[in-house]
Amino acid sequence: MRRRLVLGATYLLLIVVIGLAVPFGATLSRRLTSDLGGRVEREAFAVAAAVEDQIEQRQTQSLQILVARFAHEIGGRVLVTDGTGVLLADSLQAPGPNPPSYASPGRPEIGLALRGLPNWSVRHSSTLRYDLLVSAVPIRSAGRMLGVVRITYPMAEVRSAIHRSWWFLAAVGAITLSLGLALAIWMARWATRPLKQAAGAARRMSEGDLDVRLPERGPPEVRELARDMNEMAHHLSDLLRSNREFASNASHQLRTPLAALRLSLEEALDGQDPRGEIGHALEEADRLNDTVSALLALGEVRERPTYVVSIPTVVGEVLASRGDGSTPVEVQGDGRVLADRERLRQIVANLVDNAGRYARTTIRVRTHAAGDRVVVTVEDDGPGIPLDQRPRVFDRFYRGRRPVGSGSGLGLAVARELARVDGGTVEALESELGGARFDVSYPAPPAGPLGQDA
């Protein structure tokens, strides 16, 4: 991935550098040539104004001297023709008795100037074997065509300036490309190093090392990935620890009633009257059945559709299933929650059953609204839960320092897990009655119809 990022950055940098340097260099070349052409043409007009009198007076000797002086000042070749294109003066060599005509097609700049059109152009000299900038302008007086001034200027100086400009642009492009590549390599490493670390951490997690953590650095997306992987490792570590504790506790809790059951059966087998031992064995079997049922309830917790559930209806069903000799239950308040009906019924049954083991005279089930949630409170007037034990009452198989009854220690753990699936919470508090209080908080249903009222 790092190589692909660097190659992609190199490709983009090349496009940008070439796309900027080439048009800029071409424009600069045209500008330098145009500036030279304009300057040479202005010098040609200056020469034409200076030699006008000598041409009219046919002063060829003084004309030759002027042309030579101008050529020395300009640094190029200067020649002057008459109105028909015949050479009158040449800074390179004075014309002889039979001067040549420059009005030939091979010198189109002279022809254009004779027609009254000043011009300049760049052409290659086959004789000199290098490029020349040629400018020709007409010499007029009183509307008459007196002649033409032509200046040829070597392009070596301009070509040298253009080459220097191209080298400068190439150097700037190379520096820009180098800096851009260095930055791209650094950014690629900065972006991919956390991903490489994440891959290594994932391999270590797959091998069982759930203590590995990723540093949260790099781009925002990579930091978010590291944060999610750290949370996943934390949750997996907690889950693995919880499963180990669960397996250990379950093994202990299942061995105890099984051992008692085996002992009772052996006593019944050896005794004269087995009815007492068989009754004890049945009690242990019931206890074992309750433990297995609670374990199955924890293992089968899964998400199901939620509906609007009437709390009084569920509480009524729970109370109807209790025995006649149970502690009486006071029911207060009314409300509806968004939950799974069977899960809510099991939560209330577990909390009421737990309260029944500790209550002296009273159990109260109260429903009230709390903002956008509805709270079902189950409390009793028993001894309550010490403050230091409240964080542990929802642990699996935890029955407190002085357990009461034959419970498996799974009822509260099951209630909390069932509530969590539906977005609810279960919290242990102190009751106004003096005993324990459990608040079950569920989302209140929104206004309007939602599912069915279960």
Secondary structure, DSSP 4 states (H G I P E B T S, - for coil): -HHHHHHHHHHHHHHHHHHHHHHHHHHHHHHHHHHHHHHHHHHHHHHHHHHHHHHHTT-HHHHHHHHHHHHHHHTSEEEEEETTSBEEEESSS---SSPPB--STT-HHHHHHHTT--EEEEEEETTTTEEEEEEEEEEEETTEEEEEEEEEEESHHHHHHHHHHHHHHHHHHHHHHHHHHHHHHHHHHHHHHHHHHHHHHHHHHHTT-TT------SSHHHHHHHHHHHHHHHHHHHHHHHHHHHHHHHHHHHHHHHHHHHHHHHHHHHSS-THHHHHHHHHHHHHHHHHHHHHHHHHT------EEEEHHHHHHHHHHTS-TTSPPEEEE---EEEE-HHHHHHHHHHHHHHHHHH-SS-EEEEEEEETTEEEEEEEESSS---GGGGGGTTSTT---SS--TT--S-HHHHHHHHHHHTT-EEEEEE-TTSSEEEEEEEEPPPSS--S-B-
